[in-house]
Amino acid sequence: MVEPFVAPGPSGVAVRDRLKHLTVEDERVLRLVGAHMGALASRDLKARCADGLEHSADKWAVRKRALTSLSSSRWAGAVTKASHDQWALSRRCLAAHVRSLEAGIQTIRNRLSLPVGARGSKGAPGGYRSAREWHAKSRRLVTLEARHAAAIRDWQAGRVRAVRGGTHLANTRHHLADAQLTQTQWRQRWEAERWFLAADGESGKRYGNETIRVTPDGEISIKLPAPLAELANASHGRYVLAARVTFPHRGPEWADRVQANRAVAYGIHLHVGRGRWYLTASWQYAPTPAISLDAALSQGVIGVDTNADHLAAWRLDPHGNPTGSPRRFFYDLTGTAGHRDAQVRHTLTRLLHWAQTCGVKAIAIEDLDFAADKTREKHGRKKKFRQLISGLPTSRLRARLTSMTDATGIAIIAVDPAYTSKWGAQHWQRPTTSTTRKTSRHDAASIAIGRRAQGHPIRRRTAPPHDDRSDRRGHRTVQARPAALGREETSPRIPGPRTRCAEPGYGAKAGDQHAQHRSGRAAEHGFWRQDSFPLSL
């Protein structure tokens, strides 16, 4: 089991503002610059993919010199850097694809080796249900092995497949009716996504960027590429837009960097559906030092259980006891990607406001990763289940939560998700349910997550009989010491009358009652343990 750890904070930030009151000439210049630089970026990406593993600094210099004559030195640097980043991302995606194919091939091989109808164990699936399914999976195994061999050849040759504009949008061209788009609308989106209007920041230069410059009062000017220099309306081949930006979010922080001439990267993007232009500013900074786990847990913790439609949260005191009532923060993960992302942001905002009200310094969440559970080979028949776990915001939840808590002083603790839902429902759902409150399985899981973050055991011992806490109603249980091995395991089957078996010579010790004495003398014999009744009684 992985020990809980404090998630590291963000190392950068990006803010966005709309470019309002653009003139017709402004939009025309932006389209021309974006189309021109987009064509250069596509050409450079093709050259970078052709180099493959044989890429070197000399080849990069040749590419940059060719781009400089058609734009500028800084535009060329931004284009080549974007090509390198795209190639590296495609390389990582290819590695993930190879791992996914290997996992599917191994699963199918294991199931094909078992008899038809063989039952599986808890950790591994059994054989296929019928001979027909066995035959179909054997054919799929051949297909996956062919794909795996082709992916391995691409990996060894350094060959990647990258699409400027996105593979999803490229495939949408063949399904316009399903996407409810006309060919003209698709073409507008495709061209806008392939434009290149981005510039890297440079510390020490005026306002932190020479290509796309934004002054502290929000004035935007662009250094035009050499072939478009005649469109300039300012000195030194620059074009000043009529729009002004303010950056309502983190505006003072951005203004401080601009006034100090520190590096700020900018990107301009057109949202075709809305017909709006946006400017995104981003910069990096030293990550905030993570506080220790003990300091984060000093005021208790809030355990959060992630579900398909809500976050279940419960506050725990420093001793691991749930206090107050559970809270649920609902969201809707249907619709567009922007709508889903906004739902997650609003939900996390409400969670952070409640955490600040409680006065805690830490929020515990599960370190979830469903990469192995989304494959067809593991849950092929359970399509709804695969869609359910694919819709959970596990990948972005912790990253967005850590970025949002960076300025609040609240630490994010990631814990192992093993058995949190099962043990939480088994040991905490019924004890926390009352006549006025019904605890759900997810609420109980939030308690388990918080206790695991604090280092407390999740499973509780069975309560003693409520008749004067004696043995009148059955065998009493005991609490294991924290250092005892296997204290999270099930209790052993102790021989005695309750189990109808007795150890040899057990009755000879019936006269010695010290092991069962419940007075202060039991402390002399170490940690007290309640044995079963003597056989002599």
ROKEDO-341380 format. One record per residue (C-alpha): residue number from 1; residue in three letters; x, y, z. Coordinates in nm, 2 decimals, decimal comma. Example, Ala and Ser with C-alpha at 12.3 -4.5 7.8 and 13.67 -1.06 7.14 Angstrom:
n/res/X/Y/Z
1/Ala/1,23/-0,45/0,78
2/Ser/1,37/-0,11/0,71
//
This chain:
n/res/X/Y/Z
1/Met/0,00/0,00/0,00
2/Val/0,13/0,34/-0,10
3/Glu/0,18/0,59/0,19
4/Pro/-0,01/0,92/0,18
5/Phe/0,18/1,21/0,04
6/Val/0,13/1,59/0,00
7/Ala/0,07/1,66/-0,37
8/Pro/0,32/1,91/-0,51
9/Gly/0,19/2,26/-0,60
10/Pro/0,18/2,40/-0,96
11/Ser/0,48/2,55/-1,13
12/Gly/0,30/2,77/-1,37
13/Val/-0,02/2,96/-1,44
14/Ala/-0,23/3,06/-1,74
15/Val/-0,50/3,33/-1,76
16/Arg/-0,72/3,43/-2,04
17/Asp/-0,92/3,74/-2,14
18/Arg/-1,14/3,82/-2,44
19/Leu/-1,02/4,06/-2,71
20/Lys/-1,32/4,30/-2,73
21/His/-1,38/4,58/-2,98
22/Leu/-1,16/4,45/-3,25
23/Thr/-1,19/4,63/-3,58
24/Val/-1,24/4,46/-3,92
25/Glu/-0,88/4,54/-4,01
26/Asp/-0,76/4,39/-3,68
27/Glu/-0,94/4,06/-3,75
28/Arg/-0,80/4,05/-4,10
29/Val/-0,45/4,10/-3,98
30/Leu/-0,48/3,83/-3,72
31/Arg/-0,62/3,59/-3,98
32/Leu/-0,34/3,66/-4,22
33/Val/-0,06/3,63/-3,95
34/Gly/-0,22/3,31/-3,81
35/Ala/-0,25/3,15/-4,15
36/His/0,10/3,24/-4,26
37/Met/0,26/3,12/-3,94
38/Gly/0,04/2,81/-3,93
39/Ala/0,17/2,71/-4,28
40/Leu/0,53/2,75/-4,16
41/Ala/0,45/2,55/-3,84
42/Ser/0,30/2,26/-4,04
43/Arg/0,60/2,26/-4,27
44/Asp/0,84/2,26/-3,97
45/Leu/0,65/1,98/-3,79
46/Lys/0,67/1,76/-4,10
47/Ala/1,05/1,82/-4,11
48/Arg/1,09/1,74/-3,74
49/Cys/0,89/1,42/-3,77
50/Ala/1,10/1,32/-4,07
51/Asp/1,42/1,36/-3,86
52/Gly/1,29/1,12/-3,60
53/Leu/1,56/0,99/-3,37
54/Glu/1,83/1,14/-3,59
55/His/1,74/1,49/-3,48
56/Ser/2,04/1,71/-3,38
57/Ala/2,12/2,07/-3,30
58/Asp/2,26/2,12/-3,65
59/Lys/1,93/2,02/-3,82
60/Trp/1,74/2,24/-3,58
61/Ala/1,96/2,53/-3,67
62/Val/1,90/2,47/-4,04
63/Arg/1,52/2,46/-3,99
64/Lys/1,53/2,78/-3,78
65/Arg/1,73/2,97/-4,04
66/Ala/1,48/2,87/-4,31
67/Leu/1,19/3,00/-4,09
68/Thr/1,37/3,32/-3,99
69/Ser/1,38/3,45/-4,35
70/Leu/1,00/3,40/-4,38
71/Ser/0,91/3,55/-4,04
72/Ser/1,16/3,66/-3,77
73/Ser/1,41/3,50/-3,54
74/Arg/1,17/3,49/-3,24
75/Trp/0,88/3,37/-3,45
76/Ala/1,11/3,09/-3,58
77/Gly/1,21/3,00/-3,23
78/Ala/0,85/2,97/-3,11
79/Val/0,76/2,75/-3,41
80/Thr/1,05/2,51/-3,37
81/Lys/0,99/2,48/-3,00
82/Ala/0,62/2,39/-3,07
83/Ser/0,73/2,13/-3,32
84/His/0,97/1,97/-3,06
85/Asp/0,70/1,97/-2,80
86/Gln/0,45/1,81/-3,04
87/Trp/0,69/1,54/-3,14
88/Ala/0,77/1,46/-2,78
89/Leu/0,40/1,44/-2,69
90/Ser/0,33/1,21/-2,98
91/Arg/0,62/1,00/-2,87
92/Arg/0,47/0,96/-2,52
93/Cys/0,13/0,88/-2,67
94/Leu/0,29/0,60/-2,88
95/Ala/0,45/0,46/-2,56
96/Ala/0,12/0,46/-2,39
97/His/-0,04/0,29/-2,69
98/Val/0,22/0,02/-2,68
99/Arg/0,16/-0,04/-2,31
100/Ser/-0,22/-0,06/-2,37
101/Leu/-0,17/-0,32/-2,65
102/Glu/0,05/-0,53/-2,43
103/Ala/-0,20/-0,53/-2,15
104/Gly/-0,48/-0,63/-2,38
105/Ile/-0,27/-0,91/-2,54
106/Gln/-0,17/-1,05/-2,20
107/Thr/-0,53/-1,05/-2,08
108/Ile/-0,66/-1,23/-2,39
109/Arg/-0,38/-1,49/-2,38
110/Asn/-0,45/-1,57/-2,02
111/Arg/-0,82/-1,61/-2,08
112/Leu/-0,77/-1,82/-2,39
113/Ser/-0,54/-2,05/-2,19
114/Leu/-0,83/-2,13/-1,95
115/Pro/-1,11/-2,38/-2,03
116/Val/-1,43/-2,23/-2,16
117/Gly/-1,66/-2,13/-1,88
118/Ala/-1,39/-2,14/-1,61
119/Arg/-1,46/-1,91/-1,32
120/Gly/-1,21/-1,64/-1,24
121/Ser/-1,05/-1,53/-0,92
122/Lys/-1,07/-1,19/-0,75
123/Gly/-0,76/-1,06/-0,92
124/Ala/-0,79/-1,23/-1,26
125/Pro/-1,08/-1,30/-1,50
126/Gly/-1,17/-1,65/-1,59
127/Gly/-1,22/-1,82/-1,92
128/Tyr/-1,46/-1,70/-2,19
129/Arg/-1,82/-1,79/-2,16
130/Ser/-1,87/-1,97/-2,48
131/Ala/-1,67/-2,13/-2,77
132/Arg/-1,80/-1,86/-3,00
133/Glu/-1,66/-1,58/-2,78
134/Trp/-1,33/-1,78/-2,75
135/His/-1,30/-1,79/-3,12
136/Ala/-1,38/-1,42/-3,16
137/Lys/-1,12/-1,33/-2,90
138/Ser/-0,86/-1,55/-3,07
139/Arg/-0,91/-1,35/-3,39
140/Arg/-0,89/-1,02/-3,20
141/Leu/-0,56/-1,14/-3,04
142/Val/-0,41/-1,17/-3,39
143/Thr/-0,53/-0,81/-3,47
144/Leu/-0,38/-0,67/-3,15
145/Glu/-0,05/-0,85/-3,21
146/Ala/-0,03/-0,70/-3,55
147/Arg/-0,09/-0,36/-3,42
148/His/0,16/-0,41/-3,14
149/Ala/0,43/-0,52/-3,40
150/Ala/0,36/-0,21/-3,61
151/Ala/0,37/0,02/-3,30
152/Ile/0,71/-0,13/-3,19
153/Arg/0,85/-0,07/-3,54
154/Asp/0,74/0,29/-3,52
155/Trp/0,89/0,33/-3,18
156/Gln/1,23/0,18/-3,28
157/Ala/1,24/0,40/-3,59
158/Gly/1,13/0,72/-3,41
159/Arg/0,83/0,75/-3,63
160/Val/0,53/0,94/-3,49
161/Arg/0,19/1,05/-3,63
162/Ala/0,09/1,40/-3,54
163/Val/-0,19/1,61/-3,68
164/Arg/-0,19/1,99/-3,65
165/Gly/-0,55/2,08/-3,56
166/Gly/-0,62/1,75/-3,38
167/Thr/-0,70/1,40/-3,50
168/His/-1,06/1,42/-3,36
169/Leu/-1,14/1,73/-3,57
170/Ala/-0,98/1,57/-3,87
171/Asn/-1,20/1,26/-3,84
172/Thr/-1,51/1,48/-3,79
173/Arg/-1,47/1,57/-4,16
174/His/-1,61/1,23/-4,24
175/His/-1,90/1,25/-4,00
176/Leu/-2,04/1,60/-4,05
177/Ala/-2,40/1,49/-4,00
178/Asp/-2,33/1,34/-3,67
179/Ala/-2,14/1,65/-3,56
180/Gln/-2,42/1,87/-3,69
181/Leu/-2,18/2,07/-3,89
182/Thr/-2,17/2,19/-4,25
183/Gln/-1,86/2,16/-4,47
184/Thr/-1,81/2,53/-4,44
185/Gln/-1,83/2,53/-4,06
186/Trp/-1,59/2,25/-4,04
187/Arg/-1,35/2,42/-4,27
188/Gln/-1,36/2,73/-4,05
189/Arg/-1,28/2,53/-3,74
190/Trp/-1,01/2,34/-3,91
191/Glu/-0,83/2,65/-4,04
192/Ala/-0,86/2,82/-3,70
193/Glu/-0,71/2,53/-3,51
194/Arg/-0,42/2,51/-3,75
195/Trp/-0,33/2,88/-3,72
196/Phe/-0,02/2,97/-3,52
197/Leu/-0,04/3,28/-3,31
198/Ala/0,18/3,21/-3,01
199/Ala/0,50/3,36/-2,88
200/Asp/0,74/3,25/-2,60
201/Gly/0,83/3,50/-2,33
202/Glu/1,19/3,63/-2,28
203/Ser/1,31/3,79/-1,95
204/Gly/1,49/4,11/-1,98
205/Lys/1,30/4,23/-2,29
206/Arg/1,04/4,50/-2,29
207/Tyr/0,73/4,38/-2,10
208/Gly/0,86/4,02/-2,12
209/Asn/0,78/3,95/-2,48
210/Glu/0,91/4,10/-2,80
211/Thr/0,68/3,92/-3,05
212/Ile/0,34/3,97/-2,88
213/Arg/0,38/4,26/-2,65
214/Val/0,12/4,36/-2,39
215/Thr/0,17/4,68/-2,19
216/Pro/0,06/4,71/-1,83
217/Asp/-0,24/4,92/-1,94
218/Gly/-0,35/4,63/-2,17
219/Glu/-0,24/4,75/-2,51
220/Ile/-0,15/4,47/-2,75
221/Ser/0,10/4,49/-3,04
222/Ile/0,23/4,21/-3,27
223/Lys/0,56/4,19/-3,45
224/Leu/0,45/4,11/-3,80
225/Pro/0,64/3,85/-4,01
226/Ala/0,86/3,98/-4,28
227/Pro/0,62/3,90/-4,58
228/Leu/0,34/4,09/-4,39
229/Ala/0,54/4,39/-4,28
230/Glu/0,34/4,63/-4,51
231/Leu/0,03/4,58/-4,28
232/Ala/0,21/4,75/-3,98
233/Asn/0,04/5,05/-3,83
234/Ala/0,32/5,13/-3,58
235/Ser/0,70/5,16/-3,59
236/His/0,94/4,87/-3,62
237/Gly/0,70/4,66/-3,82
238/Arg/0,44/4,62/-3,54
239/Tyr/0,07/4,62/-3,55
240/Val/-0,13/4,76/-3,26
241/Leu/-0,47/4,61/-3,19
242/Ala/-0,77/4,82/-3,09
243/Ala/-0,86/4,58/-2,81
244/Arg/-0,74/4,61/-2,45
245/Val/-0,70/4,33/-2,20
246/Thr/-0,73/4,34/-1,82
247/Phe/-0,70/3,98/-1,70
248/Pro/-0,95/3,99/-1,41
249/His/-0,80/3,66/-1,27
250/Arg/-0,44/3,71/-1,14
251/Gly/-0,43/4,05/-1,30
252/Pro/-0,20/4,21/-1,04
253/Glu/0,04/3,92/-1,06
254/Trp/0,05/3,95/-1,43
255/Ala/0,10/4,33/-1,41
256/Asp/0,39/4,29/-1,17
257/Arg/0,57/4,05/-1,41
258/Val/0,51/4,28/-1,71
259/Gln/0,64/4,59/-1,53
260/Ala/0,95/4,40/-1,42
261/Asn/1,02/4,28/-1,77
262/Arg/0,99/3,91/-1,67
263/Ala/0,90/3,64/-1,93
264/Val/0,53/3,60/-2,02
265/Ala/0,42/3,38/-2,31
266/Tyr/0,11/3,48/-2,51
267/Gly/-0,13/3,30/-2,74
268/Ile/-0,42/3,43/-2,95
269/His/-0,70/3,20/-3,04
270/Leu/-1,03/3,23/-3,23
271/His/-1,34/3,05/-3,10
272/Val/-1,52/2,99/-3,42
273/Gly/-1,85/2,88/-3,26
274/Arg/-1,87/3,20/-3,06
275/Gly/-1,69/3,43/-3,31
276/Arg/-1,47/3,56/-3,03
277/Trp/-1,10/3,62/-3,01
278/Tyr/-0,91/3,54/-2,68
279/Leu/-0,56/3,62/-2,55
280/Thr/-0,40/3,37/-2,31
281/Ala/-0,10/3,47/-2,09
282/Ser/0,11/3,21/-1,92
283/Trp/0,43/3,21/-1,71
284/Gln/0,63/2,99/-1,48
285/Tyr/0,74/3,04/-1,12
286/Ala/0,91/2,85/-0,85
287/Pro/0,67/2,59/-0,70
288/Thr/0,56/2,66/-0,34
289/Pro/0,75/2,44/-0,10
290/Ala/0,52/2,16/0,02
291/Ile/0,44/2,16/0,39
292/Ser/0,50/1,84/0,59
293/Leu/0,23/1,59/0,63
294/Asp/0,20/1,64/1,01
295/Ala/0,17/2,01/0,97
296/Ala/-0,11/1,97/0,71
297/Leu/-0,30/1,73/0,94
298/Ser/-0,27/1,94/1,25
299/Gln/-0,62/2,09/1,23
300/Gly/-0,79/1,77/1,09
301/Val/-0,86/1,68/0,73
302/Ile/-1,15/1,67/0,48
303/Gly/-1,18/1,34/0,31
304/Val/-1,32/1,36/-0,05
305/Asp/-1,46/1,07/-0,24
306/Thr/-1,48/1,12/-0,62
307/Asn/-1,79/0,99/-0,80
308/Ala/-1,95/1,02/-1,14
309/Asp/-2,19/1,30/-1,05
310/His/-2,07/1,45/-0,72
311/Leu/-1,79/1,48/-0,46
312/Ala/-1,87/1,33/-0,12
313/Ala/-1,68/1,51/0,16
314/Trp/-1,67/1,47/0,54
315/Arg/-1,46/1,66/0,79
316/Leu/-1,24/1,46/1,04
317/Asp/-1,08/1,59/1,36
318/Pro/-0,71/1,53/1,43
319/His/-0,80/1,19/1,59
320/Gly/-0,98/1,06/1,28
321/Asn/-1,34/1,10/1,41
322/Pro/-1,60/1,24/1,17
323/Thr/-1,74/1,57/1,29
324/Gly/-2,05/1,75/1,17
325/Ser/-2,25/1,63/0,87
326/Pro/-2,13/1,51/0,53
327/Arg/-2,14/1,74/0,24
328/Arg/-2,20/1,66/-0,13
329/Phe/-2,10/1,88/-0,42
330/Phe/-2,28/1,79/-0,74
331/Tyr/-2,17/1,85/-1,10
332/Asp/-2,28/1,75/-1,45
333/Leu/-2,02/1,59/-1,68
334/Thr/-2,23/1,59/-1,99
335/Gly/-2,20/1,82/-2,29
336/Thr/-1,90/1,99/-2,43
337/Ala/-1,55/1,98/-2,28
338/Gly/-1,57/2,34/-2,18
339/His/-1,90/2,28/-1,99
340/Arg/-1,75/1,98/-1,81
341/Asp/-1,44/2,17/-1,72
342/Ala/-1,65/2,46/-1,58
343/Gln/-1,86/2,22/-1,38
344/Val/-1,54/2,08/-1,22
345/Arg/-1,41/2,43/-1,14
346/His/-1,74/2,54/-0,98
347/Thr/-1,75/2,22/-0,77
348/Leu/-1,40/2,26/-0,65
349/Thr/-1,46/2,63/-0,57
350/Arg/-1,75/2,53/-0,34
351/Leu/-1,54/2,26/-0,18
352/Leu/-1,26/2,51/-0,11
353/His/-1,49/2,77/0,04
354/Trp/-1,63/2,50/0,28
355/Ala/-1,28/2,39/0,37
356/Gln/-1,18/2,75/0,46
357/Thr/-1,49/2,78/0,67
358/Cys/-1,40/2,47/0,86
359/Gly/-1,05/2,59/0,92
360/Val/-0,87/2,28/0,80
361/Lys/-0,53/2,28/0,63
362/Ala/-0,56/1,97/0,42
363/Ile/-0,80/1,79/0,18
364/Ala/-0,75/1,42/0,12
365/Ile/-0,84/1,27/-0,22
366/Glu/-0,77/0,93/-0,38
367/Asp/-0,48/0,89/-0,62
368/Leu/-0,70/0,73/-0,89
369/Asp/-0,58/0,60/-1,22
370/Phe/-0,83/0,40/-1,43
371/Ala/-0,59/0,35/-1,73
372/Ala/-0,60/-0,03/-1,69
373/Asp/-0,98/-0,05/-1,63
374/Lys/-1,08/0,14/-1,94
375/Thr/-0,97/-0,13/-2,18
376/Arg/-1,22/-0,35/-2,37
377/Glu/-1,03/-0,66/-2,27
378/Lys/-1,09/-0,63/-1,90
379/His/-1,45/-0,50/-1,90
380/Gly/-1,56/-0,58/-2,26
381/Arg/-1,92/-0,66/-2,17
382/Lys/-1,96/-0,38/-1,92
383/Lys/-1,98/-0,09/-2,16
384/Lys/-2,17/0,14/-1,92
385/Phe/-1,91/0,07/-1,65
386/Arg/-1,63/0,16/-1,89
387/Gln/-1,81/0,48/-1,98
388/Leu/-1,87/0,56/-1,61
389/Ile/-1,50/0,53/-1,51
390/Ser/-1,39/0,71/-1,83
391/Gly/-1,62/1,01/-1,73
392/Leu/-1,47/1,05/-1,39
393/Pro/-1,25/1,36/-1,37
394/Thr/-0,96/1,18/-1,22
395/Ser/-0,68/1,30/-1,44
396/Arg/-0,76/1,68/-1,40
397/Leu/-0,91/1,68/-1,06
398/Arg/-0,60/1,67/-0,85
399/Ala/-0,41/1,90/-1,09
400/Arg/-0,68/2,16/-1,09
401/Leu/-0,74/2,12/-0,72
402/Thr/-0,37/2,18/-0,64
403/Ser/-0,36/2,48/-0,86
404/Met/-0,67/2,63/-0,70
405/Thr/-0,55/2,57/-0,35
406/Asp/-0,20/2,72/-0,41
407/Ala/-0,32/3,06/-0,29
408/Thr/-0,53/2,94/-0,01
409/Gly/-0,27/2,76/0,20
410/Ile/-0,46/2,43/0,19
411/Ala/-0,26/2,12/0,11
412/Ile/-0,38/1,83/-0,11
413/Ile/-0,30/1,48/0,03
414/Ala/-0,31/1,19/-0,22
415/Val/-0,39/0,85/-0,07
416/Asp/-0,40/0,49/-0,19
417/Pro/-0,76/0,42/-0,32
418/Ala/-0,75/0,05/-0,23
419/Tyr/-1,06/-0,07/-0,04
420/Thr/-1,17/0,28/0,06
421/Ser/-1,53/0,23/-0,06
422/Lys/-1,56/-0,13/0,06
423/Trp/-1,42/-0,08/0,41
424/Gly/-1,58/0,26/0,44
425/Ala/-1,93/0,11/0,38
426/Gln/-1,85/-0,19/0,60
427/His/-1,72/-0,01/0,90
428/Trp/-1,85/0,35/0,89
429/Gln/-2,18/0,36/0,71
430/Arg/-2,40/0,21/0,98
431/Pro/-2,23/0,37/1,28
432/Thr/-2,28/0,72/1,13
433/Thr/-2,64/0,66/1,03
434/Ser/-2,90/0,80/1,27
435/Thr/-3,27/0,87/1,26
436/Thr/-3,21/1,22/1,12
437/Arg/-2,92/1,14/0,88
438/Lys/-2,87/0,85/0,64
439/Thr/-2,51/0,80/0,55
440/Ser/-2,44/0,69/0,19
441/Arg/-2,17/0,45/0,08
442/His/-1,98/0,75/-0,07
443/Asp/-2,00/0,95/0,25
444/Ala/-1,85/0,65/0,44
445/Ala/-1,58/0,62/0,18
446/Ser/-1,48/0,99/0,24
447/Ile/-1,43/0,89/0,61
448/Ala/-1,20/0,60/0,50
449/Ile/-1,00/0,83/0,28
450/Gly/-0,95/1,09/0,55
451/Arg/-0,85/0,83/0,81
452/Arg/-0,60/0,68/0,57
453/Ala/-0,45/1,02/0,51
454/Gln/-0,41/1,06/0,88
455/Gly/-0,24/0,72/0,92
456/His/-0,53/0,57/1,11
457/Pro/-0,67/0,22/1,03
458/Ile/-1,00/0,23/0,83
459/Arg/-1,16/-0,09/0,97
460/Arg/-1,31/-0,07/1,32
461/Arg/-1,32/-0,35/1,57
462/Thr/-1,66/-0,50/1,64
463/Ala/-1,84/-0,32/1,93
464/Pro/-1,86/-0,53/2,25
465/Pro/-2,21/-0,65/2,36
466/His/-2,42/-0,37/2,50
467/Asp/-2,53/-0,57/2,80
468/Asp/-2,29/-0,42/3,06
469/Arg/-2,00/-0,48/2,81
470/Ser/-1,95/-0,84/2,92
471/Asp/-1,94/-1,18/2,75
472/Arg/-2,31/-1,25/2,80
473/Arg/-2,39/-1,21/2,43
474/Gly/-2,09/-1,35/2,27
475/His/-1,72/-1,34/2,24
476/Arg/-1,56/-1,00/2,29
477/Thr/-1,31/-0,85/2,05
478/Val/-0,99/-0,67/2,12
479/Gln/-0,80/-0,38/1,97
480/Ala/-0,46/-0,46/1,82
481/Arg/-0,16/-0,24/1,90
482/Pro/-0,06/-0,01/1,61
483/Ala/0,27/-0,19/1,57
484/Ala/0,10/-0,54/1,55
485/Leu/0,15/-0,70/1,21
486/Gly/-0,16/-0,78/1,02
487/Arg/-0,39/-0,56/1,23
488/Glu/-0,58/-0,47/0,92
489/Glu/-0,65/-0,84/0,84
490/Thr/-0,94/-1,04/0,97
491/Ser/-0,93/-1,17/1,32
492/Pro/-0,79/-1,53/1,37
493/Arg/-1,01/-1,81/1,46
494/Ile/-0,92/-1,86/1,83
495/Pro/-0,99/-2,21/1,96
496/Gly/-1,25/-2,24/2,24
497/Pro/-1,61/-2,32/2,31
498/Arg/-1,73/-2,07/2,05
499/Thr/-1,55/-2,25/1,78
500/Arg/-1,61/-2,59/1,94
501/Cys/-1,24/-2,68/1,96
502/Ala/-0,99/-2,66/2,23
503/Glu/-0,61/-2,67/2,24
504/Pro/-0,44/-2,96/2,42
505/Gly/-0,41/-2,89/2,79
506/Tyr/-0,63/-2,59/2,78
507/Gly/-0,85/-2,70/3,07
508/Ala/-0,55/-2,74/3,30
509/Lys/-0,52/-2,36/3,31
510/Ala/-0,88/-2,30/3,41
511/Gly/-0,77/-2,20/3,76
512/Asp/-0,55/-1,92/3,64
513/Gln/-0,79/-1,62/3,59
514/His/-0,52/-1,36/3,54
515/Ala/-0,55/-1,37/3,16
516/Gln/-0,92/-1,29/3,19
517/His/-0,90/-1,04/3,48
518/Arg/-1,04/-0,70/3,39
519/Ser/-0,90/-0,51/3,69
520/Gly/-0,58/-0,31/3,70
521/Arg/-0,37/-0,62/3,76
522/Ala/-0,40/-0,71/3,39
523/Ala/-0,16/-0,43/3,31
524/Glu/0,12/-0,63/3,47
525/His/0,09/-0,89/3,21
526/Gly/0,13/-0,66/2,91
527/Phe/-0,14/-0,58/2,66
528/Trp/-0,47/-0,74/2,78
529/Arg/-0,65/-0,99/2,56
530/Gln/-0,99/-1,15/2,63
531/Asp/-0,97/-1,53/2,59
532/Ser/-1,27/-1,75/2,55
533/Phe/-1,44/-1,92/2,85
534/Pro/-1,24/-2,19/3,03
535/Leu/-1,36/-2,54/2,95
536/Ser/-1,38/-2,62/3,32
537/Leu/-1,68/-2,40/3,38
//
